[in-house]
């Protein structure tokens, strides 16, 4: 049985549809992420799951029970959900231990103390129970908020942009730690974020949202390497679309050479095989374009971004088209220099050419 299931969920503010027919299914113990740009509807959808808002259409099922449909809504406190907010929402006048214990209500004092101590150890805050929130760092406060949400053993944890107030380095490290904590507790969770690195570090399944709809619900690998449409291809990772022509069913001829697919080339947005001679746009990631001094194919260095172990080059081809190439940083080329490149792509992601 799915821990969370949404069927055709719609939410509107006045005449504006913010969530437009969302379907998703999350099994027990899985961690999912709703990822998308600002205004795509992801936070509204999370609030609907939490029960903070009624829905205009469809239904939401939690633990096999309908908790939301038009005209019917189970109160948030009765949904067995834990919530971790963007601003932590800790009680400043309560100690760390008292904050974590708050969600346990009237349980026996001995049981409460044991559960709180276990959770503080789990989130790496053993011995910090007597401190107050203002005495902790942002990362520590977020751990307290997570421990408080986990304390009553909810069947679903919702996290609303939980790391957005933290610096980049801490954000990435904490997202990995939080995933480990949730997995250790066996929790099912849904997180909202606009940060791809957080989503990839945290989630088993990611839903890419745009204009109120989930464009693709998939594992991180497929979102990057097998995007369902142009929006997902453009939103996830970095890459460019170069024109090509399908030949022989499995080949695409393009300026950089010929790409060969193990299966017939598909135009991803139609899920239909492309015919020979079909004009397509081919997605190339930075790791698909390899620096090769022996290659006859030359490109001009337009821009370079040093990333420590690698340099991300923006290169201009003879046609004027631009591609990206991720190159080990000991290959340090100057702006304006011509360098050799070649294609090294494992599979073909093609979209039917959009003619004006």
QUIFENPE-V876167 format. One record per residue. N is the residue number from 1. RES is the residue in one small letter. OMEGA is omega in degrees with one decimal (none if undefined). BURIAL is b if it has 9 or more other C-alpha atoms within 8 Angstrom, else e. D_LAST is the distance of its C-alpha to the last C-alpha in Angstrom with 1 decimal. Layout:
n res omega burial d_last
N RES OMEGA BURIAL D_LAST
N RES OMEGA BURIAL D_LAST
This chain:
n res omega burial d_last
1 x 178.8 e 47.0
2 x 176.2 b 44.0
3 x 179.6 b 45.0
4 x 178.2 b 42.0
5 x 176.7 b 39.7
6 x -179.8 b 37.0
7 x 175.2 b 35.8
8 x -175.1 b 33.0
9 x 179.0 b 34.0
10 x 173.5 b 32.5
11 x -178.5 b 33.5
12 x 168.1 b 32.8
13 x -173.0 e 33.9
14 x 179.4 e 34.3
15 x -177.5 e 31.1
16 x 176.7 e 29.0
17 x -176.7 b 28.5
18 x 174.7 b 29.0
19 x -165.9 b 29.7
20 x 173.8 b 27.8
21 x -176.4 b 29.5
22 x 172.1 b 30.5
23 x 170.3 b 32.4
24 x -178.5 b 34.3
25 x -178.0 b 37.6
26 x -179.2 b 39.8
27 x 179.6 b 43.0
28 x 177.9 b 46.2
29 x 178.6 b 46.4
30 x 174.5 b 42.7
31 x -179.3 b 40.9
32 x 178.0 b 37.4
33 x 170.1 b 35.0
34 x -172.5 b 32.4
35 x 178.5 b 30.0
36 x -179.6 b 27.1
37 x 177.3 e 26.2
38 x 177.6 e 28.2
39 x -177.0 e 27.7
40 x 177.8 b 26.3
41 x -173.5 b 29.5
42 x 179.5 b 31.5
43 x 176.0 e 34.6
44 x 179.2 b 34.7
45 x 177.9 b 34.6
46 x 179.1 b 37.5
47 x 176.2 b 39.4
48 x 178.0 b 39.1
49 x -179.8 e 40.4
50 x -178.2 b 43.3
51 x 178.3 b 44.1
52 x -179.4 b 43.6
53 x 171.6 e 41.3
54 x 178.2 b 41.2
55 x -177.1 b 38.2
56 x -179.8 b 36.6
57 x 179.9 b 35.9
58 x 178.5 b 36.6
59 x 177.0 b 39.5
60 x 177.5 b 40.6
61 x 174.2 b 43.3
62 x 176.6 b 45.5
63 x 177.5 b 48.1
64 x -179.2 b 47.8
65 x 176.1 e 48.3
66 x 179.8 b 46.0
67 x 177.4 b 46.0
68 x 165.3 b 43.2
69 x -176.3 b 41.8
70 x 178.7 b 41.4
71 x -179.2 e 44.8
72 x -179.9 e 46.4
73 x 173.3 b 46.4
74 x -177.4 b 48.9
75 x -178.6 e 49.9
76 x -175.9 b 48.6
77 x 179.9 e 52.1
78 x -175.6 e 52.6
79 x -178.0 b 49.6
80 x -178.8 b 51.3
81 x 170.4 b 48.4
82 x -175.3 b 48.8
83 x 174.5 b 46.6
84 x -173.2 b 45.9
85 x -179.8 b 44.5
86 x -176.4 b 42.6
87 x 176.7 e 45.7
88 x 177.7 b 48.2
89 x 175.7 e 50.1
90 x 176.9 e 53.5
91 x -173.9 e 56.6
92 x -176.7 e 58.0
93 x 178.9 e 61.6
94 x 177.0 b 61.7
95 x 177.3 b 62.2
96 x -179.8 b 59.8
97 x -179.8 b 62.0
98 x 176.3 b 62.2
99 x -179.0 b 58.4
100 x -177.8 b 57.9
101 x -174.6 b 60.8
102 x -177.1 e 59.4
103 x -177.8 b 57.2
104 x 174.3 b 60.2
105 x -172.2 e 62.0
106 x 178.1 e 65.6
107 x -179.9 e 65.9
108 x -174.6 e 69.2
109 x -179.3 e 69.6
110 x 177.9 e 70.4
111 x 179.9 e 67.2
112 x -179.1 b 65.1
113 x -179.9 b 66.5
114 x -179.4 e 66.0
115 x -179.5 b 62.3
116 x -180.0 b 61.6
117 x 178.7 b 63.3
118 x -177.9 e 61.4
119 x 178.7 b 58.0
120 x 175.1 b 58.8
121 x -179.1 b 59.7
122 x -177.7 b 56.5
123 x 175.7 b 54.3
124 x -179.3 e 56.4
125 x 177.1 b 58.4
126 x -180.0 b 61.8
127 x -178.3 e 64.6
128 x -172.2 b 62.2
129 x -178.3 b 63.1
130 x -179.4 e 65.3
131 x 176.9 b 62.8
132 x -175.1 b 60.8
133 x -177.0 b 57.0
134 x 179.1 e 57.3
135 x -177.2 e 59.2
136 x 173.1 b 56.3
137 x 178.7 e 53.1
138 x 178.8 e 49.7
139 x 178.0 b 49.3
140 x 177.6 b 52.8
141 x 179.3 b 52.0
142 x 176.6 b 49.0
143 x 177.6 b 51.2
144 x 179.6 b 53.7
145 x 178.2 b 51.0
146 x 179.0 b 50.0
147 x 178.7 b 53.7
148 x 179.4 b 54.2
149 x -178.0 b 51.3
150 x -170.3 b 52.7
151 x -177.8 b 56.3
152 x -178.3 e 56.6
153 x 178.9 e 54.8
154 x 179.9 b 51.8
155 x 177.7 b 49.8
156 x 175.7 b 46.5
157 x 175.7 b 45.7
158 x -178.5 b 42.8
159 x -176.0 b 41.8
160 x -178.7 b 39.7
161 x -169.0 b 38.4
162 x -175.1 b 41.8
163 x -171.1 b 41.4
164 x 179.9 e 39.3
165 x -175.9 e 42.5
166 x 177.6 b 43.5
167 x -169.3 e 42.8
168 x -178.1 e 40.4
169 x 179.8 e 43.1
170 x -178.8 b 45.1
171 x -178.0 b 42.0
172 x -179.4 b 41.2
173 x -177.2 e 44.8
174 x 179.1 b 45.5
175 x 176.5 b 42.6
176 x -179.2 b 44.2
177 x -178.7 e 47.6
178 x 176.6 b 46.5
179 x -179.5 b 45.0
180 x 179.3 e 48.3
181 x -179.3 b 50.2
182 x 178.7 b 48.2
183 x 179.6 b 48.6
184 x 179.8 e 52.3
185 x -177.6 e 52.7
186 x -174.6 e 50.8
187 x 169.7 b 48.6
188 x -172.7 b 45.3
189 x 172.0 b 42.9
190 x 178.9 b 39.5
191 x 173.4 b 38.3
192 x 176.3 b 35.5
193 x 170.4 b 34.0
194 x -175.6 b 31.0
195 x -177.6 e 32.4
196 x -178.2 b 31.3
197 x 176.6 e 34.5
198 x -177.7 b 36.6
199 x -179.2 b 34.8
200 x -179.1 e 35.1
201 x -172.0 b 38.7
202 x -157.6 b 39.7
203 x 167.1 b 37.9
204 x 179.3 b 38.3
205 x 179.2 b 35.2
206 x 173.7 b 32.3
207 x 177.8 b 30.0
208 x -177.2 b 26.7
209 x 176.1 b 26.0
210 x 179.0 b 23.0
211 x 173.1 b 22.8
212 x -178.1 b 26.1
213 x 172.2 b 25.4
214 x -177.8 b 26.4
215 x 177.7 b 23.4
216 x 177.0 b 25.8
217 x -168.9 b 29.7
218 x 174.0 b 31.0
219 x -177.0 b 33.3
220 x -178.2 b 32.3
221 x -177.5 e 32.0
222 x 178.1 b 29.4
223 x -178.4 b 27.3
224 x -172.5 b 27.2
225 x -179.5 e 27.1
226 x -179.6 e 25.4
227 x -174.8 b 22.9
228 x -178.2 b 21.7
229 x -176.2 b 18.2
230 x -179.2 b 16.0
231 x 179.7 e 17.9
232 x 179.5 b 21.2
233 x -178.0 b 20.2
234 x -174.4 b 19.4
235 x -176.1 e 22.3
236 x 176.9 b 25.0
237 x 177.0 b 26.4
238 x 180.0 e 24.6
239 x 177.4 b 22.1
240 x 175.4 b 19.0
241 x 178.5 e 16.2
242 x -179.4 b 16.3
243 x 177.6 b 14.4
244 x 179.2 b 16.7
245 x -179.8 b 17.6
246 x 176.2 b 19.9
247 x 177.3 b 23.2
248 x 176.5 e 26.4
249 x -176.2 b 25.2
250 x -178.8 b 26.3
251 x 171.5 b 25.0
252 x 177.4 b 21.9
253 x -179.8 b 21.8
254 x -175.8 b 20.4
255 x -178.5 e 21.5
256 x -178.1 e 24.2
257 x -177.3 e 25.6
258 x 173.3 e 25.8
259 x 179.8 b 25.7
260 x -180.0 b 27.8
261 x 176.8 b 27.8
262 x -179.9 e 31.0
263 x 178.1 e 29.2
264 x -179.4 b 26.3
265 x 178.4 b 23.0
266 x 169.8 b 21.4
267 x -164.8 b 17.9
268 x -174.3 b 19.3
269 x 177.9 b 17.4
270 x -177.3 e 18.3
271 x 179.5 e 21.6
272 x 178.3 e 21.3
273 x 177.7 e 22.1
274 x 178.4 b 19.4
275 x 174.4 e 20.4
276 x -178.6 b 21.3
277 x -179.4 e 18.5
278 x 175.7 b 15.9
279 x -178.1 b 13.2
280 x 167.5 b 13.8
281 x -175.4 b 14.0
282 x 178.9 b 17.7
283 x 175.5 b 19.5
284 x 175.4 b 22.3
285 x 179.4 b 25.0
286 x -179.9 b 27.4
287 x 176.6 b 30.1
288 x -178.1 b 28.0
289 x -171.9 b 28.2
290 x 174.5 b 31.9
291 x -177.7 b 33.8
292 x -177.7 b 35.8
293 x -177.0 e 37.9
294 x -176.6 e 38.4
295 x 176.0 b 34.8
296 x -179.3 e 33.7
297 x -175.2 e 30.1
298 x 176.8 b 30.3
299 x -178.3 b 28.2
300 x 177.3 b 29.0
301 x 178.2 b 30.1
302 x -175.6 b 28.1
303 x 178.0 e 29.6
304 x 178.7 b 32.2
305 x -178.4 e 33.3
306 x -176.9 e 36.9
307 x -179.5 e 37.5
308 x -179.0 e 41.1
309 x -176.5 e 41.1
310 x 169.7 b 37.5
311 x 175.2 b 35.2
312 x -179.8 b 31.5
313 x 165.7 b 30.0
314 x -172.2 b 26.6
315 x 177.5 b 26.1
316 x 177.9 b 24.0
317 x -178.3 b 23.4
318 x -179.1 e 23.8
319 x -173.8 e 20.0
320 x 176.9 e 19.9
321 x -178.3 e 18.4
322 x 175.2 b 20.7
323 x 176.8 b 22.6
324 x 177.9 b 25.4
325 x 178.7 b 28.8
326 x -170.0 b 31.9
327 x 175.2 b 35.0
328 x -167.6 e 38.7
329 x 175.4 b 39.9
330 x 170.5 e 42.5
331 x -172.4 e 39.7
332 x -176.4 e 39.5
333 x -176.6 e 37.3
334 x 173.2 e 36.9
335 x -179.2 b 33.7
336 x -180.0 e 32.6
337 x 174.5 e 34.4
338 x 179.2 e 33.0
339 x 178.5 b 33.5
340 x 178.6 b 33.3
341 x 173.9 b 31.0
342 x 177.9 b 30.3
343 x 173.0 b 28.5
344 x -177.3 e 30.7
345 x -178.1 b 28.5
346 x -178.6 e 30.4
347 x -174.9 e 27.5
348 x 171.6 b 23.9
349 x -174.9 b 21.4
350 x 175.4 b 18.1
351 x -179.9 b 14.9
352 x -175.5 b 12.6
353 x 176.6 e 9.6
354 x -179.2 e 6.5
355 x -179.1 e 3.8
356 x none e 0.0
